[in-house]
């Protein structure tokens, strides 16, 4: 049972999906932290260093580091020519998460862009599925 779970969890496609979700979460955490600490009167605000005073920013950094290690595990098993384009699902999930969790607006032009990225992912996914059959 443990071997089955381990084999399933180490599946590179699952790892890629986890990586995308972690990268999305990190961006949301960083945005929350940046908003929480925003103070235009602070002389150091232009550096971004003031963000280090926010717990959200630290969570964002931690999740980014975990995502990095997950990414390294993913590209060890998947060709970068497949993993990188599929990993760009972040460009769909970040705007949708920003809309859902942060209440940010998504204008019609952005919706069109999200749709185009989705179509691109579907175009890349078909050859990726064929590649997986060969692995």
TARANOR-V194535 format. One record per residue. N is the residue number from 1. RES is the residue in one small letter. SS is DSSP state (hx for helix, st for strand, lp for the rest). D_CENTER is the distance of its C-alpha to the mean C-alpha in Angstrom with 2 decimals. Layout:
n = [N/N]
res = [RES/RES]
ss = [SS/SS]
d_center = [D_CENTER/D_CENTER]
This chain:
n = [1/2/3/4/5/6/7/8/9/10/11/12/13/14/15/16/17/18/19/20/21/22/23/24/25/26/27/28/29/30/31/32/33/34/35/36/37/38/39/40/41/42/43/44/45/46/47/48/49/50/51/52/53/54/55/56/57/58/59/60/61/62/63/64/65/66/67/68/69/70/71/72/73/74/75/76/77/78/79/80/81/82/83/84/85/86/87/88/89/90/91/92/93/94/95/96/97/98/99/100/101/102/103/104/105/106/107/108/109/110/111/112/113/114/115/116/117/118/119/120/121/122/123/124/125/126/127/128/129/130/131/132/133/134/135]
res = [x/x/x/x/x/x/x/x/x/x/x/x/x/x/x/x/x/x/x/x/x/x/x/x/x/x/x/x/x/x/x/x/x/x/x/x/x/x/x/x/x/x/x/x/x/x/x/x/x/x/x/x/x/x/x/x/x/x/x/x/x/x/x/x/x/x/x/x/x/x/x/x/x/x/x/x/x/x/x/x/x/x/x/x/x/x/x/x/x/x/x/x/x/x/x/x/x/x/x/x/x/x/x/x/x/x/x/x/x/x/x/x/x/x/x/x/x/x/x/x/x/x/x/x/x/x/x/x/x/x/x/x/x/x/x]
ss = [lp/hx/hx/hx/hx/hx/hx/hx/hx/lp/lp/hx/hx/hx/hx/hx/hx/hx/hx/hx/hx/hx/hx/hx/hx/hx/hx/hx/hx/hx/hx/hx/hx/hx/hx/hx/hx/lp/lp/lp/lp/lp/lp/lp/hx/hx/hx/lp/hx/hx/hx/hx/hx/lp/hx/hx/hx/hx/hx/hx/hx/hx/hx/hx/hx/hx/hx/hx/hx/hx/hx/hx/hx/hx/hx/hx/hx/lp/lp/hx/hx/hx/hx/hx/hx/hx/hx/lp/lp/hx/hx/hx/hx/hx/hx/hx/hx/hx/hx/hx/hx/hx/lp/lp/lp/lp/lp/hx/hx/hx/hx/hx/hx/hx/hx/hx/hx/hx/hx/hx/hx/hx/hx/hx/hx/hx/hx/hx/hx/hx/hx/hx/hx/hx/lp]
d_center = [30.14/28.14/28.01/26.77/23.99/23.04/23.15/20.99/18.37/18.41/17.92/15.58/14.21/13.46/11.91/9.62/8.77/8.40/6.15/3.64/4.99/5.29/2.68/3.52/6.69/7.21/7.42/9.69/11.60/12.23/13.45/15.67/17.02/17.81/19.63/21.41/22.85/23.54/27.17/28.48/31.73/30.30/31.29/28.17/25.67/25.23/23.86/20.94/22.55/23.63/20.12/20.83/23.21/20.58/19.45/16.21/15.51/16.46/14.16/11.24/12.73/13.29/9.88/8.71/11.76/11.26/7.93/10.19/12.94/11.15/10.25/13.93/15.15/13.47/14.96/18.17/18.78/17.22/18.37/16.07/17.45/15.83/12.62/11.50/12.31/10.86/7.48/7.82/7.38/4.44/7.91/9.29/7.34/7.17/10.89/11.79/10.57/12.34/15.26/15.48/14.96/16.14/18.63/17.66/19.44/18.17/21.06/22.39/21.42/17.71/18.17/19.80/16.98/14.51/17.29/17.75/14.21/14.70/18.08/16.85/14.50/17.60/19.74/17.73/17.46/21.26/22.06/19.36/21.23/24.44/23.18/22.26/25.84/27.14/25.21]
